[in-house]
């Protein structure tokens, strides 16, 4: 049996499977804080044309190379919410003397929202599946 992996190695394009073994789509992106090792979930694509869905981390099962298994039956995938980009994180520079400077002037964007997955990356896994990749 393959070795289970950490969420930190999941890459866009990995296949996503339901508990019954059916392939339901592909990973678009992981959501979390890599520096703090906090995994929030996955954005998955179930169709070329549909918006990505959000899978919370507690519904992600086992992770193997090129494969993520969800703790969801294939019919439960339909109940997942649409993926919404997380807001950017803000950091206030504590070196400034006044409170107003820290709050009003020195708010810096340290974690911008994840890059949107380009259209060509969204369709690549779907095209590969027609070519017998899996």
VMD Tcl script that builds the backbone (N, CA, C; Angstrom):
set m [mol new atoms 402]
animate dup $m
set s [atomselect $m all]
$s set {name element resname resid chain x y z} {
  {N N UNK 1 A 0.856 -1.186 0.000}
  {CA C UNK 1 A 0.000 0.000 0.000}
  {C C UNK 1 A 0.892 1.236 0.000}
  {N N UNK 2 A 0.440 2.284 -0.675}
  {CA C UNK 2 A 1.176 3.539 -0.736}
  {C C UNK 2 A 1.204 4.210 0.627}
  {N N UNK 3 A 2.234 5.025 0.830}
  {CA C UNK 3 A 2.375 5.770 2.075}
  {C C UNK 3 A 1.462 6.998 2.054}
  {N N UNK 4 A 0.766 7.247 3.159}
  {CA C UNK 4 A -0.070 8.436 3.258}
  {C C UNK 4 A 0.818 9.667 3.406}
  {N N UNK 5 A 0.364 10.776 2.830}
  {CA C UNK 5 A 1.151 11.998 2.803}
  {C C UNK 5 A 0.459 13.115 3.567}
  {N N UNK 6 A 1.197 14.180 3.796}
  {CA C UNK 6 A 0.691 15.379 4.459}
  {C C UNK 6 A -0.080 16.243 3.466}
  {N N UNK 7 A -0.964 17.067 3.976}
  {CA C UNK 7 A -1.701 18.009 3.136}
  {C C UNK 7 A -0.754 18.996 2.454}
  {N N UNK 8 A 0.414 19.199 3.010}
  {CA C UNK 8 A 1.376 20.159 2.472}
  {C C UNK 8 A 1.897 19.790 1.089}
  {N N UNK 9 A 1.768 18.539 0.693}
  {CA C UNK 9 A 2.282 18.114 -0.611}
  {C C UNK 9 A 1.213 18.058 -1.696}
  {N N UNK 10 A -0.049 18.285 -1.336}
  {CA C UNK 10 A -1.125 18.236 -2.328}
  {C C UNK 10 A -0.888 19.301 -3.390}
  {N N UNK 11 A -1.061 18.914 -4.646}
  {CA C UNK 11 A -0.858 19.832 -5.758}
  {C C UNK 11 A -2.116 19.933 -6.609}
  {N N UNK 12 A -2.306 21.096 -7.262}
  {CA C UNK 12 A -3.423 21.214 -8.205}
  {C C UNK 12 A -3.337 20.118 -9.264}
  {N N UNK 13 A -4.491 19.573 -9.596}
  {CA C UNK 13 A -4.549 18.516 -10.608}
  {C C UNK 13 A -4.617 17.119 -10.046}
  {N N UNK 14 A -4.360 16.952 -8.730}
  {CA C UNK 14 A -4.464 15.621 -8.152}
  {C C UNK 14 A -5.923 15.172 -8.190}
  {N N UNK 15 A -6.145 13.903 -8.443}
  {CA C UNK 15 A -7.490 13.340 -8.509}
  {C C UNK 15 A -8.117 13.286 -7.110}
  {N N UNK 16 A -9.425 13.502 -7.056}
  {CA C UNK 16 A -10.172 13.471 -5.801}
  {C C UNK 16 A -11.216 12.352 -5.903}
  {N N UNK 17 A -11.264 11.502 -4.868}
  {CA C UNK 17 A -12.147 10.342 -4.871}
  {C C UNK 17 A -13.095 10.370 -3.672}
  {N N UNK 18 A -14.299 9.837 -3.877}
  {CA C UNK 18 A -15.285 9.682 -2.805}
  {C C UNK 18 A -15.010 8.366 -2.073}
  {N N UNK 19 A -15.735 8.132 -0.974}
  {CA C UNK 19 A -15.526 6.919 -0.171}
  {C C UNK 19 A -15.852 5.644 -0.940}
  {N N UNK 20 A -16.729 5.740 -1.942}
  {CA C UNK 20 A -17.075 4.553 -2.733}
  {C C UNK 20 A -16.061 4.274 -3.841}
  {N N UNK 21 A -14.998 5.076 -3.902}
  {CA C UNK 21 A -13.955 4.865 -4.903}
  {C C UNK 21 A -14.176 5.585 -6.214}
  {N N UNK 22 A -15.290 6.294 -6.348}
  {CA C UNK 22 A -15.544 7.005 -7.603}
  {C C UNK 22 A -14.750 8.299 -7.654}
  {N N UNK 23 A -14.189 8.572 -8.830}
  {CA C UNK 23 A -13.439 9.809 -9.023}
  {C C UNK 23 A -14.437 10.940 -9.220}
  {N N UNK 24 A -14.313 11.974 -8.378}
  {CA C UNK 24 A -15.304 13.053 -8.437}
  {C C UNK 24 A -14.742 14.355 -8.990}
  {N N UNK 25 A -13.440 14.441 -9.153}
  {CA C UNK 25 A -12.873 15.670 -9.685}
  {C C UNK 25 A -11.397 15.776 -9.421}
  {N N UNK 26 A -10.933 17.042 -9.373}
  {CA C UNK 26 A -9.514 17.324 -9.219}
  {C C UNK 26 A -9.297 18.466 -8.235}
  {N N UNK 27 A -8.160 18.450 -7.578}
  {CA C UNK 27 A -7.786 19.527 -6.665}
  {C C UNK 27 A -7.497 20.787 -7.464}
  {N N UNK 28 A -8.069 21.900 -7.033}
  {CA C UNK 28 A -7.725 23.203 -7.610}
  {C C UNK 28 A -6.659 23.865 -6.759}
  {N N UNK 29 A -6.886 23.897 -5.434}
  {CA C UNK 29 A -5.876 24.464 -4.531}
  {C C UNK 29 A -6.153 24.022 -3.109}
  {N N UNK 30 A -5.101 24.104 -2.287}
  {CA C UNK 30 A -5.254 23.840 -0.866}
  {C C UNK 30 A -5.501 25.169 -0.167}
  {N N UNK 31 A -6.202 25.098 0.956}
  {CA C UNK 31 A -6.515 26.300 1.730}
  {C C UNK 31 A -5.987 26.081 3.136}
  {N N UNK 32 A -5.114 26.975 3.572}
  {CA C UNK 32 A -4.550 26.858 4.905}
  {C C UNK 32 A -3.338 27.748 5.068}
  {N N UNK 33 A -2.675 27.593 6.188}
  {CA C UNK 33 A -1.477 28.357 6.494}
  {C C UNK 33 A -0.310 27.382 6.566}
  {N N UNK 34 A 0.500 27.363 5.529}
  {CA C UNK 34 A 1.624 26.431 5.454}
  {C C UNK 34 A 2.645 26.690 6.566}
  {N N UNK 35 A 2.883 27.959 6.891}
  {CA C UNK 35 A 3.868 28.285 7.926}
  {C C UNK 35 A 3.474 27.743 9.286}
  {N N UNK 36 A 2.192 27.760 9.596}
  {CA C UNK 36 A 1.692 27.282 10.887}
  {C C UNK 36 A 1.176 25.846 10.820}
  {N N UNK 37 A 1.235 25.230 9.631}
  {CA C UNK 37 A 0.718 23.880 9.393}
  {C C UNK 37 A -0.751 23.757 9.815}
  {N N UNK 38 A -1.555 24.713 9.349}
  {CA C UNK 38 A -2.990 24.705 9.621}
  {C C UNK 38 A -3.715 24.448 8.303}
  {N N UNK 39 A -4.352 23.311 8.196}
  {CA C UNK 39 A -5.057 22.896 6.987}
  {C C UNK 39 A -6.534 23.197 7.142}
  {N N UNK 40 A -7.061 24.084 6.282}
  {CA C UNK 40 A -8.483 24.432 6.330}
  {C C UNK 40 A -9.333 23.587 5.395}
  {N N UNK 41 A -8.771 23.201 4.261}
  {CA C UNK 41 A -9.540 22.396 3.328}
  {C C UNK 41 A -9.000 22.471 1.913}
  {N N UNK 42 A -9.849 22.077 0.958}
  {CA C UNK 42 A -9.485 22.036 -0.448}
  {C C UNK 42 A -10.522 22.728 -1.306}
  {N N UNK 43 A -10.063 23.287 -2.387}
  {CA C UNK 43 A -10.929 23.735 -3.468}
  {C C UNK 43 A -10.828 22.654 -4.531}
  {N N UNK 44 A -11.976 22.073 -4.925}
  {CA C UNK 44 A -11.949 21.012 -5.929}
  {C C UNK 44 A -12.839 21.376 -7.110}
  {N N UNK 45 A -12.451 20.873 -8.252}
  {CA C UNK 45 A -13.218 21.069 -9.473}
  {C C UNK 45 A -13.874 19.746 -9.816}
  {N N UNK 46 A -15.196 19.751 -9.972}
  {CA C UNK 46 A -15.908 18.526 -10.329}
  {C C UNK 46 A -16.323 18.520 -11.794}
  {N N UNK 47 A -16.105 19.640 -12.466}
  {CA C UNK 47 A -16.463 19.779 -13.874}
  {C C UNK 47 A -15.655 20.931 -14.457}
  {N N UNK 48 A -15.420 20.876 -15.739}
  {CA C UNK 48 A -14.685 21.958 -16.396}
  {C C UNK 48 A -15.440 23.274 -16.282}
  {N N UNK 49 A -16.747 23.225 -16.345}
  {CA C UNK 49 A -17.547 24.439 -16.427}
  {C C UNK 49 A -18.133 24.920 -15.112}
  {N N UNK 50 A -18.207 24.052 -14.115}
  {CA C UNK 50 A -18.798 24.445 -12.834}
  {C C UNK 50 A -17.771 25.154 -11.954}
  {N N UNK 51 A -18.279 25.980 -11.045}
  {CA C UNK 51 A -17.410 26.651 -10.083}
  {C C UNK 51 A -16.819 25.617 -9.131}
  {N N UNK 52 A -15.611 25.876 -8.613}
  {CA C UNK 52 A -15.004 24.941 -7.661}
  {C C UNK 52 A -15.817 24.850 -6.371}
  {N N UNK 53 A -15.696 23.712 -5.711}
  {CA C UNK 53 A -16.382 23.467 -4.439}
  {C C UNK 53 A -15.358 23.460 -3.310}
  {N N UNK 54 A -15.834 23.755 -2.106}
  {CA C UNK 54 A -14.975 23.773 -0.931}
  {C C UNK 54 A -15.188 22.508 -0.115}
  {N N UNK 55 A -14.092 21.802 0.173}
  {CA C UNK 55 A -14.123 20.622 1.031}
  {C C UNK 55 A -13.398 20.980 2.318}
  {N N UNK 56 A -14.115 21.080 3.458}
  {CA C UNK 56 A -13.444 21.391 4.727}
  {C C UNK 56 A -12.459 20.273 5.106}
  {N N UNK 57 A -11.427 20.634 5.823}
  {CA C UNK 57 A -10.365 19.681 6.166}
  {C C UNK 57 A -10.892 18.433 6.873}
  {N N UNK 58 A -11.930 18.585 7.687}
  {CA C UNK 58 A -12.446 17.413 8.410}
  {C C UNK 58 A -13.124 16.409 7.482}
  {N N UNK 59 A -13.385 16.796 6.234}
  {CA C UNK 59 A -13.990 15.881 5.254}
  {C C UNK 59 A -12.956 15.324 4.277}
  {N N UNK 60 A -11.671 15.685 4.485}
  {CA C UNK 60 A -10.578 15.135 3.671}
  {C C UNK 60 A -10.064 13.900 4.399}
  {N N UNK 61 A -10.046 12.789 3.688}
  {CA C UNK 61 A -9.591 11.532 4.287}
  {C C UNK 61 A -8.108 11.318 4.080}
  {N N UNK 62 A -7.775 10.261 3.370}
  {CA C UNK 62 A -6.376 9.903 3.153}
  {C C UNK 62 A -5.797 10.631 1.937}
  {N N UNK 63 A -4.501 10.874 2.010}
  {CA C UNK 63 A -3.794 11.587 0.942}
  {C C UNK 63 A -2.640 10.717 0.482}
  {N N UNK 64 A -2.620 10.430 -0.818}
  {CA C UNK 64 A -1.550 9.666 -1.435}
  {C C UNK 64 A -1.003 10.475 -2.603}
  {N N UNK 65 A 0.111 10.052 -3.163}
  {CA C UNK 65 A 0.687 10.723 -4.324}
  {C C UNK 65 A -0.344 10.759 -5.457}
  {N N UNK 66 A -0.652 11.953 -5.954}
  {CA C UNK 66 A -1.590 12.180 -7.070}
  {C C UNK 66 A -3.042 11.828 -6.751}
  {N N UNK 67 A -3.392 11.623 -5.464}
  {CA C UNK 67 A -4.736 11.153 -5.125}
  {C C UNK 67 A -5.143 11.646 -3.731}
  {N N UNK 68 A -6.348 12.212 -3.641}
  {CA C UNK 68 A -6.907 12.614 -2.351}
  {C C UNK 68 A -8.237 11.888 -2.191}
  {N N UNK 69 A -8.394 11.201 -1.070}
  {CA C UNK 69 A -9.643 10.498 -0.785}
  {C C UNK 69 A -10.426 11.300 0.241}
  {N N UNK 70 A -11.670 11.594 -0.086}
  {CA C UNK 70 A -12.526 12.358 0.819}
  {C C UNK 70 A -13.278 11.425 1.755}
  {N N UNK 71 A -13.718 11.961 2.875}
  {CA C UNK 71 A -14.583 11.240 3.799}
  {C C UNK 71 A -16.020 11.632 3.473}
  {N N UNK 72 A -16.357 11.502 2.197}
  {CA C UNK 72 A -17.687 11.842 1.678}
  {C C UNK 72 A -18.096 10.801 0.641}
  {N N UNK 73 A -19.341 10.430 0.658}
  {CA C UNK 73 A -19.874 9.595 -0.416}
  {C C UNK 73 A -20.075 10.474 -1.644}
  {N N UNK 74 A -20.106 9.880 -2.819}
  {CA C UNK 74 A -20.228 10.670 -4.044}
  {C C UNK 74 A -21.499 11.523 -4.062}
  {N N UNK 75 A -22.595 11.040 -3.467}
  {CA C UNK 75 A -23.824 11.845 -3.447}
  {C C UNK 75 A -23.738 13.009 -2.452}
  {N N UNK 76 A -22.842 12.941 -1.479}
  {CA C UNK 76 A -22.660 14.033 -0.517}
  {C C UNK 76 A -21.867 15.191 -1.116}
  {N N UNK 77 A -21.108 14.931 -2.153}
  {CA C UNK 77 A -20.309 15.975 -2.797}
  {C C UNK 77 A -21.221 17.080 -3.315}
  {N N UNK 78 A -22.406 16.725 -3.758}
  {CA C UNK 78 A -23.371 17.704 -4.274}
  {C C UNK 78 A -23.787 18.718 -3.214}
  {N N UNK 79 A -23.626 18.380 -1.942}
  {CA C UNK 79 A -24.042 19.283 -0.863}
  {C C UNK 79 A -22.944 20.271 -0.459}
  {N N UNK 80 A -21.758 20.129 -1.029}
  {CA C UNK 80 A -20.655 21.030 -0.686}
  {C C UNK 80 A -20.932 22.440 -1.196}
  {N N UNK 81 A -20.457 23.415 -0.455}
  {CA C UNK 81 A -20.637 24.821 -0.835}
  {C C UNK 81 A -19.616 25.207 -1.904}
  {N N UNK 82 A -19.954 26.248 -2.643}
  {CA C UNK 82 A -19.027 26.799 -3.623}
  {C C UNK 82 A -17.813 27.360 -2.890}
  {N N UNK 83 A -16.640 27.200 -3.494}
  {CA C UNK 83 A -15.417 27.719 -2.895}
  {C C UNK 83 A -15.369 29.228 -3.050}
  {N N UNK 84 A -15.160 29.922 -1.933}
  {CA C UNK 84 A -14.990 31.373 -1.939}
  {C C UNK 84 A -13.581 31.677 -1.480}
  {N N UNK 85 A -12.885 32.533 -2.214}
  {CA C UNK 85 A -11.512 32.881 -1.870}
  {C C UNK 85 A -11.449 33.436 -0.452}
  {N N UNK 86 A -10.470 32.995 0.345}
  {CA C UNK 86 A -10.328 33.567 1.690}
  {C C UNK 86 A -9.857 35.013 1.593}
  {N N UNK 87 A -10.246 35.845 2.546}
  {CA C UNK 87 A -9.776 37.236 2.515}
  {C C UNK 87 A -8.291 37.299 2.821}
  {N N UNK 88 A -7.622 38.340 2.351}
  {CA C UNK 88 A -6.201 38.477 2.673}
  {C C UNK 88 A -6.001 38.695 4.167}
  {N N UNK 89 A -4.858 38.242 4.672}
  {CA C UNK 89 A -4.507 38.487 6.070}
  {C C UNK 89 A -3.785 39.816 6.157}
  {N N UNK 90 A -3.962 40.485 7.263}
  {CA C UNK 90 A -3.310 41.776 7.444}
  {C C UNK 90 A -2.373 41.720 8.633}
  {N N UNK 91 A -1.278 42.439 8.532}
  {CA C UNK 91 A -0.307 42.512 9.614}
  {C C UNK 91 A -0.037 43.984 9.888}
  {N N UNK 92 A -0.033 44.347 11.138}
  {CA C UNK 92 A 0.229 45.736 11.521}
  {C C UNK 92 A 1.658 45.836 12.005}
  {N N UNK 93 A 2.399 46.798 11.474}
  {CA C UNK 93 A 3.791 47.020 11.859}
  {C C UNK 93 A 3.826 47.609 13.264}
  {N N UNK 94 A 4.312 46.853 14.235}
  {CA C UNK 94 A 4.303 47.275 15.633}
  {C C UNK 94 A 5.433 48.235 15.967}
  {N N UNK 95 A 6.317 48.523 15.044}
  {CA C UNK 95 A 7.456 49.407 15.297}
  {C C UNK 95 A 7.068 50.889 15.296}
  {N N UNK 96 A 5.923 51.230 14.779}
  {CA C UNK 96 A 5.504 52.637 14.725}
  {C C UNK 96 A 5.074 53.105 16.114}
  {N N UNK 97 A 5.305 54.399 16.387}
  {CA C UNK 97 A 5.064 54.945 17.717}
  {C C UNK 97 A 3.592 55.114 18.047}
  {N N UNK 98 A 2.827 55.689 17.153}
  {CA C UNK 98 A 1.442 56.006 17.518}
  {C C UNK 98 A 0.477 54.908 17.082}
  {N N UNK 99 A -0.596 54.814 17.828}
  {CA C UNK 99 A -1.643 53.848 17.524}
  {C C UNK 99 A -2.262 54.145 16.165}
  {N N UNK 100 A -2.518 55.418 15.856}
  {CA C UNK 100 A -3.146 55.760 14.573}
  {C C UNK 100 A -2.249 55.402 13.401}
  {N N UNK 101 A -0.932 55.577 13.566}
  {CA C UNK 101 A -0.015 55.171 12.500}
  {C C UNK 101 A -0.109 53.669 12.266}
  {N N UNK 102 A -0.125 52.900 13.363}
  {CA C UNK 102 A -0.180 51.446 13.220}
  {C C UNK 102 A -1.465 51.001 12.561}
  {N N UNK 103 A -2.564 51.584 12.936}
  {CA C UNK 103 A -3.851 51.146 12.415}
  {C C UNK 103 A -4.143 51.722 11.033}
  {N N UNK 104 A -3.915 53.007 10.853}
  {CA C UNK 104 A -4.344 53.660 9.626}
  {C C UNK 104 A -3.313 53.657 8.500}
  {N N UNK 105 A -2.031 53.699 8.838}
  {CA C UNK 105 A -1.036 53.870 7.796}
  {C C UNK 105 A -0.176 52.641 7.533}
  {N N UNK 106 A 0.063 51.852 8.527}
  {CA C UNK 106 A 1.023 50.774 8.356}
  {C C UNK 106 A 0.383 49.394 8.293}
  {N N UNK 107 A -0.817 49.321 7.806}
  {CA C UNK 107 A -1.432 48.016 7.584}
  {C C UNK 107 A -0.864 47.491 6.279}
  {N N UNK 108 A -0.220 46.357 6.365}
  {CA C UNK 108 A 0.384 45.785 5.168}
  {C C UNK 108 A -0.248 44.452 4.864}
  {N N UNK 109 A -0.367 44.164 3.608}
  {CA C UNK 109 A -0.956 42.918 3.153}
  {C C UNK 109 A 0.150 41.869 3.086}
  {N N UNK 110 A 0.166 40.927 4.047}
  {CA C UNK 110 A 1.240 39.943 4.053}
  {C C UNK 110 A 0.845 38.643 3.378}
  {N N UNK 111 A -0.396 38.301 3.401}
  {CA C UNK 111 A -0.868 37.073 2.763}
  {C C UNK 111 A -1.975 37.439 1.792}
  {N N UNK 112 A -1.618 37.685 0.566}
  {CA C UNK 112 A -2.649 38.000 -0.400}
  {C C UNK 112 A -3.449 36.748 -0.676}
  {N N UNK 113 A -4.635 36.915 -1.213}
  {CA C UNK 113 A -5.444 35.742 -1.490}
  {C C UNK 113 A -4.735 34.874 -2.522}
  {N N UNK 114 A -5.001 33.582 -2.500}
  {CA C UNK 114 A -4.305 32.697 -3.422}
  {C C UNK 114 A -4.572 33.114 -4.868}
  {N N UNK 115 A -3.572 32.869 -5.697}
  {CA C UNK 115 A -3.758 33.162 -7.111}
  {C C UNK 115 A -4.900 32.329 -7.651}
  {N N UNK 116 A -5.705 32.951 -8.490}
  {CA C UNK 116 A -6.783 32.206 -9.125}
  {C C UNK 116 A -6.166 31.202 -10.081}
  {N N UNK 117 A -6.723 30.013 -10.115}
  {CA C UNK 117 A -6.194 28.980 -10.990}
  {C C UNK 117 A -6.522 29.357 -12.431}
  {N N UNK 118 A -5.495 29.476 -13.302}
  {CA C UNK 118 A -5.762 29.848 -14.691}
  {C C UNK 118 A -6.611 28.804 -15.403}
  {N N UNK 119 A -7.345 29.222 -16.401}
  {CA C UNK 119 A -8.266 28.322 -17.119}
  {C C UNK 119 A -7.541 27.120 -17.690}
  {N N UNK 120 A -6.321 27.308 -18.178}
  {CA C UNK 120 A -5.608 26.192 -18.788}
  {C C UNK 120 A -5.202 25.151 -17.760}
  {N N UNK 121 A -4.979 25.585 -16.508}
  {CA C UNK 121 A -4.685 24.614 -15.455}
  {C C UNK 121 A -5.962 23.907 -15.007}
  {N N UNK 122 A -7.101 24.598 -15.105}
  {CA C UNK 122 A -8.370 23.971 -14.714}
  {C C UNK 122 A -8.738 22.842 -15.666}
  {N N UNK 123 A -8.443 23.009 -16.960}
  {CA C UNK 123 A -8.869 21.974 -17.909}
  {C C UNK 123 A -7.813 20.887 -18.116}
  {N N UNK 124 A -6.561 21.150 -17.708}
  {CA C UNK 124 A -5.485 20.175 -17.914}
  {C C UNK 124 A -5.815 18.799 -17.334}
  {N N UNK 125 A -6.284 18.683 -16.064}
  {CA C UNK 125 A -6.602 17.343 -15.545}
  {C C UNK 125 A -7.720 16.661 -16.330}
  {N N UNK 126 A -8.678 17.449 -16.786}
  {CA C UNK 126 A -9.796 16.868 -17.533}
  {C C UNK 126 A -9.322 16.356 -18.881}
  {N N UNK 127 A -8.453 17.101 -19.530}
  {CA C UNK 127 A -7.908 16.653 -20.812}
  {C C UNK 127 A -7.042 15.408 -20.624}
  {N N UNK 128 A -6.251 15.400 -19.558}
  {CA C UNK 128 A -5.394 14.248 -19.287}
  {C C UNK 128 A -6.216 12.997 -19.033}
  {N N UNK 129 A -7.379 13.146 -18.405}
  {CA C UNK 129 A -8.210 11.967 -18.117}
  {C C UNK 129 A -8.756 11.348 -19.407}
  {N N UNK 130 A -8.950 12.154 -20.449}
  {CA C UNK 130 A -9.399 11.618 -21.726}
  {C C UNK 130 A -8.270 10.891 -22.443}
  {N N UNK 131 A -7.046 11.261 -22.110}
  {CA C UNK 131 A -5.884 10.623 -22.742}
  {C C UNK 131 A -5.434 9.359 -22.056}
  {N N UNK 132 A -6.205 8.881 -21.073}
  {CA C UNK 132 A -5.877 7.626 -20.396}
  {C C UNK 132 A -4.858 7.783 -19.277}
  {N N UNK 133 A -4.744 8.971 -18.716}
  {CA C UNK 133 A -3.794 9.202 -17.622}
  {C C UNK 133 A -4.124 8.318 -16.434}
  {N N UNK 134 A -5.374 8.096 -16.182}
  {CA C UNK 134 A -5.757 7.289 -15.009}
  {C C UNK 134 A -6.472 6.041 -15.439}
}
mol reanalyze $m
mol bondsrecalc $m
mol representation Tube
mol addrep $m
